[in-house]
């Protein structure tokens, strides 16, 4: 209704001005039978109002469609009244819909090509890195250790890029199955032993019971554990030489916990640590931080239905937990 009046307000004003001018001209001409004038004006307004009412009711769906925002592209295919302007709108929306569909398909295809390229590129880069590591073994210290330290950093960066690319198509890249947490923790520690030695920070595993098993994707959980453990080591270096990894159950849920005794996270950064590319105050001190590790952990956890908890005190340390719901905890079944 509002849109209808806005569209016709100039016409209504022009019609009122026209009737007023006619009355004024008749009065200047000496015509004083105002009853006849008012009757003629009344008839004119009645006919004009009838025209507006007819026009509104024949185009009511058209105006309502213009006032109501679309919630999906499929609404573009809905038909309005069989009036010329309604048919023109339908044709315009259909052509716009087809154009959007073509652009979306083109964008999806380009994105898929880009992700495929990133995936292949990362795997290709790992081959020369392995050759460099093998070559470094024949060198004397400390050159050998320095080279392997840098190759480890490159590997970590490549893995982050790879998982970032795969995150967009995670629904095609995961497999839910029973995973024993203790075994996966040992795999992460074995894979990162040189990282522990280089930072002089070592993990200690505490478990409430053996054989805690959860339903999850092993590969993505391995990535999440690696990110949390590496962060704990990195932010503990120079302040503590140990981090604690704990496996236990709480109210039917299985918990994987990583606690460090490092610098902690400032209070103003805690609400944003899971934002993409956010490094915070600590990230400015540790220039290797990309701000993507915790973002990926949170995204993967949300997709797999796992919870994430964080507790931190500046100067005392930080604790992260991955929470597997009672439905995902197979130990109690």
N, C-alpha and C positions, 0 to 999 in steps of 0.2 A: 504493500500500500504506500509506504513512504517513497519508494523508488518511482511508483506511478505518478504521485503528486510532484515529485522533483522534476520528472520528465515533462509534465504538462503545466508547470507553474507559469511559464512564460505565456502559453496559450490562454490560460485562465485570466492572467493579468491583462493581456491584450484584448480579450473579449469584454472584460469589465470596463476597460478604457473606451472601447468602441461604443458600448451602450451609454456610457456617461457622455461622450461627445455628441451622440445623436440627441440625447435629452437636452444638452446645453444649446445645440444649434436650434432645436425647435423652440426653446424658450427665448432665444435671441430674436427669432423670427416672429415672435408675438403669439405663439401658440400657447394657450393657457389651460387647455383641458388636460390636466395632469393625470386624471384617472385613466384616460385612453393611453397616455404615454406609459404610465406605470404598468398597465395591462400588457402593452406591447413588450415592454422590457421583461415582465414576468414570463410571458410566452417564450421570449428569446432565451432567458436563463433556463427555463424548464427544458426546452429542446436541447440546449447546450449541455445541461446536466445529464439528460438522458443519454446523449452521445457519449459523455465521459463514463457513465455507469456501464453502458453497453461495451465500450472499449476495454474497460477494466476487467469485466467478467469474462470476456472472450480471450483475454490475454493474461488471466490471473496466474496460470501455471508458469507462463513465461517469466513474469516478474518475480514470482516466488523462487524460480530456479536461479535467476540472476542474484537474488538477495542471499540465497543459501550457499555457503561455501562447500566445495567438493571435499569428500574424505577419501576418495579413491578415483583412479583414472577411469574405471569402468562406468562411472556416472556420466562420463562424456558421451556415452552411447545412448543415453536416455533421450526419448523424444518429447518435444513440447507440443503446443497446439499447432494445428495446421493453418498457421498464419504466415505470411511471407517472411516477417522478421524472425519468427520461431524456426522456420525451415532453414533460413540462412544461418542462424546460430547453431543448429544441429550440424550442418555441413562444416562450419568452421571448427567446432569442437571435435568432430570426427577426424578432420584433416590434422588438427593439432595432436590428437591422440595417436594417429599413425606416425606422425613425425617424432613424437616422444618415444614411441615403441622402437622406432628405427635407431634413434640416438642411444637409447638404453642398451639395445642389443649390441650396437657398435662399441659402446663404452665397456660392456661386460666382456666382449671379445678381446679388446685391447688390454683390459685388466688381466684376463686369463693368460694372454701372451706374455705380459710383463711378469706375472708370477712364475710362469714356466721358465722364463729367462733367468730370473733370480735364483730359482731352485737349481737349475743346471749350472749357473755361474758359481754358486757356493760350492757345489760338489767338485767343479773343475779346480777351484782355488785350493781345495783340501789336498789335492794330489801334489802340487808343488810344495805345499807346506810340509807334507810328510817327507818329501825328498830333502828339504832343508833340515828337518829334524835328524834324519839319518846321517846327513853330511856333518851336522854339528857334533855327533857322537865321536867323530874322529879328531875333533879339535881339542886343544888343551883348555883347561880351566883358566880364567873364568869366562873365556869367549864362548865355550860350549853352553854353559848355563844361561848366559845372556841371550844367546840366539834362541834357545828353547823357551825362555821366558817370553820373548817377543812373539814367537810363533803361537804360544798358548793364548796370548792376548788376541792375536788375530783370529784364532779358532773360536774364541768366545764371541768376538764380534760377528764373525760369519754365522755362527749358530743363532745369534740374536736376530740377524737379518733373515735367516731361513725360517725361523719360527714366526717372525712377524709376517712374512709372506704367507705362510701356511695358515695363520690365524684366520685369514679372510675366507678360507675354504675348510675350516676345521671340521665341519659336518661331514666332509668327504675324507677326512684324514684321521679318524680316531676309531678305536676298537675297545669296547668295554669288556673287561674280563677280570677275574680274581687276581689281585696283586698283593704279595706279601711285603709289607712295608720295610721290615728289617732287611730283607734281601736287597731291596731297591736302595736303601740307605748305604749299604756296603758297596754297591755298584757306584754310587755317586762319590763316596769317599775314595774308592780306588781310582776313579777317573780323575780326581782332583788332588791326588797326593802331592804332586809337584807344586801345585798352587798353595797347599798347606805349608810345605817346606819353605817355599820362597817368602811367605808372609810370616813364618814362625808362629803360626796359629794352627792348633790341632783340634779335631772334633772328638768329643767323648759321647758315646751312645749310652743312654739309660732307657730301659724298657720295663714297663710294668709287668708284662708277660710276653712270652715268645709266641710267634705265629699270628700276630695281628694281621688280618687279611681284609682288604677292601675291594669293592668293585669300582674300577676306574680305568682310564687309559694309561697304560704303563709308560709309553713314550712321553706323553705330555706331563705326567706326574714326575717323571725323571727330570724333565726340563724345569718344572716348578721347584722341586727340591734343590736342584743345582743352583738356581738363581738365589734362593733364600740362603743356602749355605755359603755361597760365594760372597754374598753381601755381608753376612755375619763375619766372615773371615776378613774381608776388606776393611770393614769399619772397626775391627778389633785390633788390627795390626798396630804395634807400638804401644798398646795400652793393656792388652791381655793376650796370653798365649793359648787360650782355650775357648771353645764354644761348646754348648751343650745341645745335643740332639736327643729328644725324648719321644718315646712312643707309648701311648697309654689310652685308656678309655675313660669317657666322661658322660654319664647319663645315657649310655648305650651307643654313643658316638665314638668313633676312633679318631685319635688326635696325633698328628705329626707336628712336633714343636722344635723350633730352632731358637736358642737363646744365646746372645753374645753379651760380653761385658765391656763393650766399646764405648763410643762417644755418645750414643743415643740420638734420638731425633728431636729437634726443637718442636715445641708445642705448635707454633704457627705453621709448621710444615706437615703435621700429621694428617690433616684432612685432605691433603693434595698429593700424598706420596704415590697414589695409584693412578694419577693423571699421566697421560702420555707426555713424554719429554720433560717432565717436571723433575728437576734435580735438587732443588732446595738449597739450604745453606751448606749442608754436608757435601752436596754435589759440586759446589764451587771449590771446596777444599780438595776433593778427589776428582781430578779432571777426567778420569776414565769413565765417570758416570755418564750414561746416555739418557737416563730417565725413562727407559723402556722396559727394564727388567721387571719391576713391580707392576707396571701397567699390564704386561703380558701375563704375569702370574694371576692377577685379578680377573682378567678377561677369560683365561682358560678355566679358572676355578668357577666362575659364574656359569660358563657353558657346561661344565661337567657336573654342576650342582653341588660343588664343595664350598664350604664356608672359609672365610679368611678372617683371622683376628690379629691385632697388633697391639702390643703394650710397649711403652718406651719411657725411659727417664734419662734426661740429659746428664751425661757423665757416668751413668751406671750401666746402660746397655739397652738392648731392644730384644723383644720376643715376638716371633711370628708363629702362627699356628694355621695349619690346614686341617679343616674339620670335615670328617666324613660322617654323614648322617647315619642314624641307626639302620636305615634301610640299606645303606652302602657298606655298613660294617658286617662282614661275613663271619667274623670271629665268634659272635654270640649266637649264630644260627645253628 
